[in-house]
Amino acid sequence: MKDLHIIKILSDSEFVIDGGKMDDLKLGDEFEIRGSSDGDKIIDLDGHELGFLGTKKGSVSIVELHDNFSLVKTRWIPAQTVKNPFGNSSLSLHTALSQGYVETQGHYESLNVNPEDVDRTDDDYEISVGDVLIKKKV
């Protein structure tokens, strides 16, 4: 398999990679994001430098597959109720929320991206005349 790379950063949880159906990738395939030339040098027993074990920066999976590229996203973190460590654990949800418990919303995990590399603005979400429609598979 060829080396795959992030070719576009859409947000801190959404990226485009340079591999798709033509590279035998499938929806749901998972990947680790690693730096290309940072991290530990790998040296064999004879002292030859073999390359780098890039620093792990995050994990993504394919959510949209095209012939030559794919859209990947970080993992989904489901909503949860966070308990106030000083509160009473036997309270009803309504009472708990009013006494310091917090209900979080589900969200995609955020990764530490270089803000200068993010290639999407809020304007990208506005629907405009000429936008492309893609039929969903059912």
C-alpha positions in Angstrom: 0.0 0.0 0.0 1.3 3.5 -0.8 2.0 6.0 1.9 -1.1 8.1 2.7 -1.0 11.7 3.7 -3.3 14.4 5.0 -3.7 16.8 2.0 -6.3 19.2 3.4 -7.3 20.1 6.9 -11.0 21.1 7.1 -11.2 21.4 10.9 -9.6 20.0 14.0 -11.6 16.8 13.5 -12.0 16.5 9.8 -9.3 15.9 7.1 -8.9 14.9 3.5 -6.3 12.1 2.7 -4.8 11.2 -0.7 -6.2 7.7 -0.9 -9.5 6.2 -1.9 -11.3 3.3 -3.6 -8.4 3.0 -6.1 -6.1 2.3 -3.2 -8.3 -0.5 -1.9 -9.5 1.7 1.1 -12.9 1.1 2.6 -15.4 3.1 4.6 -14.5 2.7 8.3 -10.8 2.0 7.7 -8.9 3.5 10.7 -5.5 5.2 10.7 -3.1 6.8 13.1 -1.8 10.2 12.2 2.0 10.3 12.6 4.6 13.0 12.0 6.6 12.4 8.8 10.0 13.2 10.1 9.7 13.8 13.8 9.9 11.5 16.8 12.4 8.7 17.5 15.2 7.8 15.0 15.0 4.1 14.2 18.5 2.6 13.9 19.2 -1.1 13.2 21.8 -3.3 15.0 24.5 -2.3 12.5 24.0 1.4 13.2 22.1 2.2 9.9 19.4 4.8 10.2 16.2 3.2 8.9 13.9 6.3 9.4 11.7 7.8 12.0 8.9 6.5 14.2 6.8 9.6 13.9 5.1 11.1 16.9 1.5 9.8 17.2 -0.8 12.8 16.7 -4.2 11.2 16.6 -6.5 8.6 15.0 -9.1 9.0 12.2 -11.4 6.8 10.2 -12.8 7.1 6.7 -16.4 8.5 6.7 -16.6 9.4 3.0 -14.8 7.5 0.2 -14.0 8.7 -3.3 -11.9 7.1 -6.1 -8.7 9.0 -5.3 -9.2 10.7 -1.9 -11.2 10.2 1.3 -12.7 12.3 4.1 -11.6 11.1 7.5 -12.8 12.2 11.0 -11.6 11.7 14.5 -13.5 9.4 16.9 -17.0 10.4 18.1 -17.2 11.2 21.8 -20.8 10.6 23.0 -22.8 12.9 25.3 -22.4 12.2 29.0 -23.4 13.5 32.4 -20.4 14.7 34.3 -20.8 14.3 38.0 -19.9 17.2 40.4 -17.3 15.5 42.7 -18.9 17.3 45.7 -22.5 16.4 44.9 -24.9 13.7 46.0 -24.9 10.7 43.5 -28.4 9.5 44.4 -30.2 12.6 42.9 -32.6 12.5 39.9 -31.2 13.8 36.6 -33.3 17.1 36.9 -32.1 17.7 40.4 -28.5 16.7 39.6 -28.3 19.1 36.6 -29.6 21.9 38.8 -27.0 21.1 41.5 -23.8 21.2 39.6 -24.0 18.2 37.2 -23.3 19.0 33.6 -24.7 17.3 30.5 -22.1 17.4 27.7 -23.0 17.2 24.0 -21.5 14.5 21.8 -18.7 15.7 19.6 -15.8 14.6 17.4 -12.4 14.5 19.2 -10.4 17.7 18.5 -6.8 17.3 17.4 -4.0 19.9 17.7 -3.9 21.3 14.2 -1.8 24.2 12.8 -4.5 26.9 12.5 -2.7 28.3 9.4 -3.3 24.9 7.6 -7.1 24.9 8.2 -8.6 25.3 4.8 -12.3 25.9 5.6 -14.2 29.0 6.6 -17.8 29.4 7.7 -18.6 30.5 4.2 -18.1 26.9 3.1 -21.2 25.9 4.9 -23.5 28.3 3.1 -25.6 26.7 0.4 -25.1 28.5 -2.9 -26.5 28.3 -6.5 -24.3 25.8 -8.3 -23.5 23.6 -5.3 -23.2 19.9 -6.2 -25.7 17.3 -5.1 -24.5 13.7 -4.5 -27.0 11.0 -4.3 -26.8 9.1 -1.0 -26.5 5.3 -1.0 -29.3 3.6 0.9 
